[in-house]
Amino acid sequence: MATPLTASQLLKALRDEGVVVHEVRNWRKHNRNSKGPWGPVNGVMIHHTVTQGTDNSVDLCYDGHADLPGPLCHGVIDKKGEVHLVGNGRANHAGLGDRDVLRAVVNESELPPDNAADTDGNRHFYGFECINLGNGGDPWPEEQKAAIEKVSAAICRAHGWSERSVIGHKEWQPGKVDPRGFTMGSLRDRIKQRLAKPAEGATEPGTDSGTGTDTDTGTGTDTGSDTRPPVPPKPQHPPYEPFPGGGFFRPGARSEVITAMGKRLVAEGCGHYKEGPSPEWTEADRKSYAAWQHKLGFKGKDADGMPGKVSWERLRVPNTRD
């Protein structure tokens, strides 16, 4: 469960993952927020378009049609493996689905059968439409499958989710068959392998490959142009604490960084604290961090409760100097 990414945060996450992104028209303000809530978000949903051609598929997903107004997703993934962002906020893509499936996504557990349509999925899922006829014969180029993997991993990485937070429309709503042509199990395996490594195109902490400013409700005013506001003279700290190194976490160590870490672990449902968290590194911190490592899918020595660079970066501990 998480607050939706802003437009700039989403754009940065995708580009950090190595995704080629196209910004379509006024996508930053294009949403269905007036028709219902957007968030908290819990996962990513993959669809196929049942269309051919990039331009008309992107236009359809942006505009929608008389019976179903757009945006019909947040992004369209074309055959070349490039992503076209068409919406920021609530989108008409998921419809009503099974609340037991949503619960499993939240818990990152095995998915049950989708045998009910009683929960608003448009509120809880990012949606990506992949250009494919969905007839079982239209091929899925490797470039396109790689982009689906990267897009899903980018959002999971941004929220600290595992591959189990990615589902297909066919796993959410009874009667749906999309995406057809590959298994969601194989896609989740690819996402899991990608999440075990740092993002391939990541920029330095505190930089933003997106342009402009926006808010969580998608009401930003930036037009995507190259005109940027003056850089403030005050030195800017990275938004998240950089990994302080394994030797930092030792018995008796004290720092506000440890307190901030503990609060993030509690927020992620991994807290094992009877009191605190406090500035002092304790066994409760180690147990809490081990729970976080297990949540990310690490095992054995990689889940011993001693922070490592990959798990630390995914935890996104706020910078204590701000």
Salt bridges, closest charged atoms under 4 A:
ASP16 OD2 - LYS12 NZ 2.62
GLU17 OE2 - ARG157 NH2 2.83
GLU17 OE2 - ARG194 NH1 3.52
GLU23 OE1 - ARG28 NE 3.43
ASP59 OD1 - ARG25 NH2 3.34
ASP63 OD1 - ARG25 NH1 3.07
ASP78 OD2 - HIS84 NE2 2.90
GLU82 OE1 - HIS22 NE2 2.67
GLU82 OE1 - LYS80 NZ 3.89
ASP100 OD1 - ARG103 NH1 2.74
ASP118 OD2 - ARG99 NE 3.14
ASP120 OD2 - ARG90 NH1 2.80
ASP138 OD1 - LYS79 NZ 3.07
GLU142 OE2 - ARG190 NH2 2.74
GLU149 OE1 - ARG190 NE 2.72
GLU149 OE2 - ARG194 NE 2.72
GLU171 OE2 - ARG188 NH2 2.86
ASP178 OD2 - HIS47 ND1 3.25
ASP178 OD1 - HIS169 ND1 3.09
GLU200 OE2 - LYS150 NZ 3.42
GLU200 OE1 - ARG194 NH1 3.19
ASP214 OD2 - ARG28 NH1 3.30
GLU268 OE2 - ARG264 NH2 2.87
GLU268 OE1 - LYS295 NZ 3.18
GLU280 OE1 - ARG254 NH1 3.50
GLU283 OE2 - ARG286 NH2 2.64
GLU313 OE2 - LYS309 NZ 2.42
